[in-house]
Amino acid sequence: MCETCGCGNADEHAVIQKPNDPNYEHKHRDHDHDHNNTIEIQTDILAKNNLLAERNRGYFSAKNITALNLVSSPGSGKTTLLEKTIKQLKSNVPINVIEGDQQTMRDAERIDKTGVPVVQVNTGTGCHLDAHMIQHAIQELDPENKSILFIENVGNLVCPALFDLGEAMKIVIISVTEGEDKPQKYPHMFDASDICIINKIDLLPYVDFDMEKCKDFALQVNHKLKFFELSAKTGEGMNHWIKWLKQKP
């Protein structure tokens, strides 16, 4: 749980910004630091988050917005995949993006160049996005009806598995450079996900990665997982992913 991994009440320190907007002034919410040695039980923390997640889900449902939570370890190629996806998809459906990182605006600036609305959520010491952060971010974005909202979560295969954001589904992304045992090492993330994207397949000739073994490990954790094998860099396999997205919302 997050109280043990060090991010604490990360939402209190989250900063939501739009890239390249000179008139945008972000504000930190006022908060007090409590130095008492208190311990909040995990269920209470998740119960509060889950309530806000249901509100987000109701908002998405009312506006017919498909919210997709992209989760992975750092370096899997999430942002590159998102850039390439947006370029191929934006003429078919309105797209909005929420970028989650501990620091910097780099990913939001990359997405901003694709021409779609984006906000960056910097979590500070926090290792995941939560439903409250998403609530504030969608207030800034005000996404259109019948659109797709991509949420690029903080690079981490542990805590994001626990936090419902109100999304339609979680999509876990791994790369062939990470090894086929990722589903065994991080089973909670694969169990919580609906889609598994295996990225960087252009590197298969150069790495020791067994595709079928990886998929078998993942299916042992979650037999309902759907797979996409692709390379965001070369475009190989992207057509299947884009075709699936075009059926949303």
Contacts in CASP RR format, 6 or more apart in sequence:
PFRMAT RR
TARGET T0000
AUTHOR 0000-0000-0000
METHOD contacts of the structure
MODEL  1
MCETCGCGNADEHAVIQKPNDPNYEHKHRDHDHDHNNTIEIQTDILAKNN
LLAERNRGYFSAKNITALNLVSSPGSGKTTLLEKTIKQLKSNVPINVIEG
DQQTMRDAERIDKTGVPVVQVNTGTGCHLDAHMIQHAIQELDPENKSILF
IENVGNLVCPALFDLGEAMKIVIISVTEGEDKPQKYPHMFDASDICIINK
IDLLPYVDFDMEKCKDFALQVNHKLKFFELSAKTGEGMNHWIKWLKQKP
1 42 0 8 1.000
1 45 0 8 1.000
1 162 0 8 1.000
2 8 0 8 1.000
2 10 0 8 1.000
2 45 0 8 1.000
2 126 0 8 1.000
2 127 0 8 1.000
2 128 0 8 1.000
2 159 0 8 1.000
2 162 0 8 1.000
3 39 0 8 1.000
3 40 0 8 1.000
3 42 0 8 1.000
3 45 0 8 1.000
5 127 0 8 1.000
5 158 0 8 1.000
5 159 0 8 1.000
6 125 0 8 1.000
6 126 0 8 1.000
6 127 0 8 1.000
7 123 0 8 1.000
7 125 0 8 1.000
7 126 0 8 1.000
7 127 0 8 1.000
7 128 0 8 1.000
7 159 0 8 1.000
8 125 0 8 1.000
8 126 0 8 1.000
10 123 0 8 1.000
10 124 0 8 1.000
10 125 0 8 1.000
10 126 0 8 1.000
10 127 0 8 1.000
10 128 0 8 1.000
10 130 0 8 1.000
11 130 0 8 1.000
11 132 0 8 1.000
11 133 0 8 1.000
12 29 0 8 1.000
12 31 0 8 1.000
13 28 0 8 1.000
13 31 0 8 1.000
13 123 0 8 1.000
13 124 0 8 1.000
13 125 0 8 1.000
13 126 0 8 1.000
14 121 0 8 1.000
14 122 0 8 1.000
14 123 0 8 1.000
14 124 0 8 1.000
14 133 0 8 1.000
14 136 0 8 1.000
15 26 0 8 1.000
15 28 0 8 1.000
15 121 0 8 1.000
15 122 0 8 1.000
15 124 0 8 1.000
16 26 0 8 1.000
16 119 0 8 1.000
16 120 0 8 1.000
16 121 0 8 1.000
16 122 0 8 1.000
16 133 0 8 1.000
16 136 0 8 1.000
16 137 0 8 1.000
16 140 0 8 1.000
17 24 0 8 1.000
17 26 0 8 1.000
17 105 0 8 1.000
17 108 0 8 1.000
17 119 0 8 1.000
17 120 0 8 1.000
17 122 0 8 1.000
18 24 0 8 1.000
18 108 0 8 1.000
18 118 0 8 1.000
18 119 0 8 1.000
18 120 0 8 1.000
18 140 0 8 1.000
19 105 0 8 1.000
19 108 0 8 1.000
19 109 0 8 1.000
19 112 0 8 1.000
19 118 0 8 1.000
19 120 0 8 1.000
20 109 0 8 1.000
20 112 0 8 1.000
46 162 0 8 1.000
46 163 0 8 1.000
49 130 0 8 1.000
49 131 0 8 1.000
49 132 0 8 1.000
49 163 0 8 1.000
49 164 0 8 1.000
50 131 0 8 1.000
50 164 0 8 1.000
52 130 0 8 1.000
52 131 0 8 1.000
52 132 0 8 1.000
52 135 0 8 1.000
53 131 0 8 1.000
53 163 0 8 1.000
53 164 0 8 1.000
53 165 0 8 1.000
53 166 0 8 1.000
54 166 0 8 1.000
55 131 0 8 1.000
55 135 0 8 1.000
56 67 0 8 1.000
56 131 0 8 1.000
56 134 0 8 1.000
56 135 0 8 1.000
56 138 0 8 1.000
56 165 0 8 1.000
56 166 0 8 1.000
57 166 0 8 1.000
57 167 0 8 1.000
59 65 0 8 1.000
59 138 0 8 1.000
60 66 0 8 1.000
60 67 0 8 1.000
60 149 0 8 1.000
60 166 0 8 1.000
60 167 0 8 1.000
60 168 0 8 1.000
63 143 0 8 1.000
63 144 0 8 1.000
63 145 0 8 1.000
63 146 0 8 1.000
63 147 0 8 1.000
64 145 0 8 1.000
64 146 0 8 1.000
64 249 0 8 1.000
65 143 0 8 1.000
65 145 0 8 1.000
65 146 0 8 1.000
65 147 0 8 1.000
65 148 0 8 1.000
65 149 0 8 1.000
65 249 0 8 1.000
66 147 0 8 1.000
66 148 0 8 1.000
66 149 0 8 1.000
66 168 0 8 1.000
66 248 0 8 1.000
66 249 0 8 1.000
67 148 0 8 1.000
67 149 0 8 1.000
67 151 0 8 1.000
67 165 0 8 1.000
67 166 0 8 1.000
67 167 0 8 1.000
67 168 0 8 1.000
68 148 0 8 1.000
68 149 0 8 1.000
68 150 0 8 1.000
68 151 0 8 1.000
68 167 0 8 1.000
68 168 0 8 1.000
68 169 0 8 1.000
68 171 0 8 1.000
68 248 0 8 1.000
69 151 0 8 1.000
69 153 0 8 1.000
69 160 0 8 1.000
69 165 0 8 1.000
69 167 0 8 1.000
69 169 0 8 1.000
69 170 0 8 1.000
69 171 0 8 1.000
70 78 0 8 1.000
70 81 0 8 1.000
70 82 0 8 1.000
70 150 0 8 1.000
70 151 0 8 1.000
70 152 0 8 1.000
70 153 0 8 1.000
70 171 0 8 1.000
70 173 0 8 1.000
71 153 0 8 1.000
71 155 0 8 1.000
71 156 0 8 1.000
71 157 0 8 1.000
71 160 0 8 1.000
71 161 0 8 1.000
71 170 0 8 1.000
71 171 0 8 1.000
71 172 0 8 1.000
71 173 0 8 1.000
71 189 0 8 1.000
71 193 0 8 1.000
72 78 0 8 1.000
72 153 0 8 1.000
72 155 0 8 1.000
72 157 0 8 1.000
72 172 0 8 1.000
72 173 0 8 1.000
72 174 0 8 1.000
73 155 0 8 1.000
73 156 0 8 1.000
73 157 0 8 1.000
73 174 0 8 1.000
73 178 0 8 1.000
73 182 0 8 1.000
74 155 0 8 1.000
74 156 0 8 1.000
75 155 0 8 1.000
75 175 0 8 1.000
76 173 0 8 1.000
76 174 0 8 1.000
76 175 0 8 1.000
76 178 0 8 1.000
76 199 0 8 1.000
77 173 0 8 1.000
77 175 0 8 1.000
77 199 0 8 1.000
77 200 0 8 1.000
77 232 0 8 1.000
78 152 0 8 1.000
78 155 0 8 1.000
78 173 0 8 1.000
79 99 0 8 1.000
79 107 0 8 1.000
79 110 0 8 1.000
79 111 0 8 1.000
79 152 0 8 1.000
80 232 0 8 1.000
80 233 0 8 1.000
81 173 0 8 1.000
81 197 0 8 1.000
81 199 0 8 1.000
81 230 0 8 1.000
81 232 0 8 1.000
82 97 0 8 1.000
82 111 0 8 1.000
82 150 0 8 1.000
82 152 0 8 1.000
83 110 0 8 1.000
83 111 0 8 1.000
83 114 0 8 1.000
83 232 0 8 1.000
84 232 0 8 1.000
84 235 0 8 1.000
84 238 0 8 1.000
85 150 0 8 1.000
85 238 0 8 1.000
85 241 0 8 1.000
85 242 0 8 1.000
85 245 0 8 1.000
86 95 0 8 1.000
86 97 0 8 1.000
86 111 0 8 1.000
86 114 0 8 1.000
86 115 0 8 1.000
86 116 0 8 1.000
86 150 0 8 1.000
87 114 0 8 1.000
88 238 0 8 1.000
88 242 0 8 1.000
89 95 0 8 1.000
89 148 0 8 1.000
89 242 0 8 1.000
89 245 0 8 1.000
89 246 0 8 1.000
90 114 0 8 1.000
90 115 0 8 1.000
90 116 0 8 1.000
92 246 0 8 1.000
93 146 0 8 1.000
93 147 0 8 1.000
93 148 0 8 1.000
93 245 0 8 1.000
93 246 0 8 1.000
93 248 0 8 1.000
93 249 0 8 1.000
94 143 0 8 1.000
94 144 0 8 1.000
94 146 0 8 1.000
94 147 0 8 1.000
94 148 0 8 1.000
95 116 0 8 1.000
95 147 0 8 1.000
95 148 0 8 1.000
95 149 0 8 1.000
95 150 0 8 1.000
96 116 0 8 1.000
96 117 0 8 1.000
96 118 0 8 1.000
96 141 0 8 1.000
96 143 0 8 1.000
96 144 0 8 1.000
96 147 0 8 1.000
96 148 0 8 1.000
96 149 0 8 1.000
96 150 0 8 1.000
97 108 0 8 1.000
97 111 0 8 1.000
97 116 0 8 1.000
97 117 0 8 1.000
97 118 0 8 1.000
97 119 0 8 1.000
97 149 0 8 1.000
97 150 0 8 1.000
97 151 0 8 1.000
97 152 0 8 1.000
98 118 0 8 1.000
98 119 0 8 1.000
98 121 0 8 1.000
98 129 0 8 1.000
98 134 0 8 1.000
98 137 0 8 1.000
98 138 0 8 1.000
98 141 0 8 1.000
98 149 0 8 1.000
98 150 0 8 1.000
98 151 0 8 1.000
98 152 0 8 1.000
99 107 0 8 1.000
99 108 0 8 1.000
99 111 0 8 1.000
99 118 0 8 1.000
99 119 0 8 1.000
99 120 0 8 1.000
99 121 0 8 1.000
99 152 0 8 1.000
100 107 0 8 1.000
100 120 0 8 1.000
100 121 0 8 1.000
100 122 0 8 1.000
100 123 0 8 1.000
100 129 0 8 1.000
100 151 0 8 1.000
100 152 0 8 1.000
100 153 0 8 1.000
100 154 0 8 1.000
101 107 0 8 1.000
101 120 0 8 1.000
101 121 0 8 1.000
101 122 0 8 1.000
101 123 0 8 1.000
101 154 0 8 1.000
101 155 0 8 1.000
102 122 0 8 1.000
102 123 0 8 1.000
102 124 0 8 1.000
102 125 0 8 1.000
102 126 0 8 1.000
102 127 0 8 1.000
102 154 0 8 1.000
103 122 0 8 1.000
103 124 0 8 1.000
104 122 0 8 1.000
105 120 0 8 1.000
105 122 0 8 1.000
107 120 0 8 1.000
107 152 0 8 1.000
108 118 0 8 1.000
108 119 0 8 1.000
108 120 0 8 1.000
111 118 0 8 1.000
112 118 0 8 1.000
117 141 0 8 1.000
117 143 0 8 1.000
118 141 0 8 1.000
119 137 0 8 1.000
119 140 0 8 1.000
119 141 0 8 1.000
121 129 0 8 1.000
121 133 0 8 1.000
121 136 0 8 1.000
121 137 0 8 1.000
123 129 0 8 1.000
123 133 0 8 1.000
123 154 0 8 1.000
126 154 0 8 1.000
127 154 0 8 1.000
127 156 0 8 1.000
127 158 0 8 1.000
127 159 0 8 1.000
128 153 0 8 1.000
128 154 0 8 1.000
128 156 0 8 1.000
128 159 0 8 1.000
128 160 0 8 1.000
128 162 0 8 1.000
128 163 0 8 1.000
129 151 0 8 1.000
129 153 0 8 1.000
129 154 0 8 1.000
129 160 0 8 1.000
129 163 0 8 1.000
129 165 0 8 1.000
130 163 0 8 1.000
130 165 0 8 1.000
131 163 0 8 1.000
131 164 0 8 1.000
131 165 0 8 1.000
131 166 0 8 1.000
134 151 0 8 1.000
134 165 0 8 1.000
134 166 0 8 1.000
138 149 0 8 1.000
141 149 0 8 1.000
143 149 0 8 1.000
146 249 0 8 1.000
147 249 0 8 1.000
148 245 0 8 1.000
148 248 0 8 1.000
148 249 0 8 1.000
151 165 0 8 1.000
151 167 0 8 1.000
153 160 0 8 1.000
154 160 0 8 1.000
157 172 0 8 1.000
157 182 0 8 1.000
157 185 0 8 1.000
157 186 0 8 1.000
157 189 0 8 1.000
158 186 0 8 1.000
158 188 0 8 1.000
158 189 0 8 1.000
160 170 0 8 1.000
160 189 0 8 1.000
161 170 0 8 1.000
161 186 0 8 1.000
161 188 0 8 1.000
161 189 0 8 1.000
161 191 0 8 1.000
161 192 0 8 1.000
162 188 0 8 1.000
168 248 0 8 1.000
169 193 0 8 1.000
169 194 0 8 1.000
169 195 0 8 1.000
170 189 0 8 1.000
170 192 0 8 1.000
170 193 0 8 1.000
170 194 0 8 1.000
170 195 0 8 1.000
171 193 0 8 1.000
171 194 0 8 1.000
171 195 0 8 1.000
171 196 0 8 1.000
171 197 0 8 1.000
172 189 0 8 1.000
172 190 0 8 1.000
172 193 0 8 1.000
172 195 0 8 1.000
172 196 0 8 1.000
172 197 0 8 1.000
173 196 0 8 1.000
173 197 0 8 1.000
173 199 0 8 1.000
174 182 0 8 1.000
174 196 0 8 1.000
174 197 0 8 1.000
174 198 0 8 1.000
174 199 0 8 1.000
174 214 0 8 1.000
175 198 0 8 1.000
175 199 0 8 1.000
175 200 0 8 1.000
175 203 0 8 1.000
176 198 0 8 1.000
176 199 0 8 1.000
176 200 0 8 1.000
176 201 0 8 1.000
176 203 0 8 1.000
176 204 0 8 1.000
176 207 0 8 1.000
176 209 0 8 1.000
176 211 0 8 1.000
177 200 0 8 1.000
177 203 0 8 1.000
177 207 0 8 1.000
177 209 0 8 1.000
179 207 0 8 1.000
179 208 0 8 1.000
179 209 0 8 1.000
179 214 0 8 1.000
180 209 0 8 1.000
180 210 0 8 1.000
180 211 0 8 1.000
180 213 0 8 1.000
180 214 0 8 1.000
180 217 0 8 1.000
181 214 0 8 1.000
181 217 0 8 1.000
182 190 0 8 1.000
182 214 0 8 1.000
182 217 0 8 1.000
183 190 0 8 1.000
183 214 0 8 1.000
183 217 0 8 1.000
183 218 0 8 1.000
183 220 0 8 1.000
183 221 0 8 1.000
184 217 0 8 1.000
184 221 0 8 1.000
187 221 0 8 1.000
190 196 0 8 1.000
190 218 0 8 1.000
190 221 0 8 1.000
190 222 0 8 1.000
190 225 0 8 1.000
191 221 0 8 1.000
191 222 0 8 1.000
193 222 0 8 1.000
193 225 0 8 1.000
194 224 0 8 1.000
194 225 0 8 1.000
194 226 0 8 1.000
195 225 0 8 1.000
195 226 0 8 1.000
195 227 0 8 1.000
195 228 0 8 1.000
196 215 0 8 1.000
196 218 0 8 1.000
196 225 0 8 1.000
196 226 0 8 1.000
196 227 0 8 1.000
196 228 0 8 1.000
197 227 0 8 1.000
197 228 0 8 1.000
197 230 0 8 1.000
197 241 0 8 1.000
198 211 0 8 1.000
198 214 0 8 1.000
198 215 0 8 1.000
198 227 0 8 1.000
198 228 0 8 1.000
198 229 0 8 1.000
198 230 0 8 1.000
199 230 0 8 1.000
199 231 0 8 1.000
199 232 0 8 1.000
200 231 0 8 1.000
200 232 0 8 1.000
200 233 0 8 1.000
201 211 0 8 1.000
201 229 0 8 1.000
201 230 0 8 1.000
201 231 0 8 1.000
201 236 0 8 1.000
201 237 0 8 1.000
202 231 0 8 1.000
202 233 0 8 1.000
202 234 0 8 1.000
202 236 0 8 1.000
203 231 0 8 1.000
204 211 0 8 1.000
211 229 0 8 1.000
215 227 0 8 1.000
218 225 0 8 1.000
218 227 0 8 1.000
219 225 0 8 1.000
228 237 0 8 1.000
228 240 0 8 1.000
228 241 0 8 1.000
228 244 0 8 1.000
229 237 0 8 1.000
230 236 0 8 1.000
230 237 0 8 1.000
230 238 0 8 1.000
230 240 0 8 1.000
230 241 0 8 1.000
231 237 0 8 1.000
231 238 0 8 1.000
232 238 0 8 1.000
END
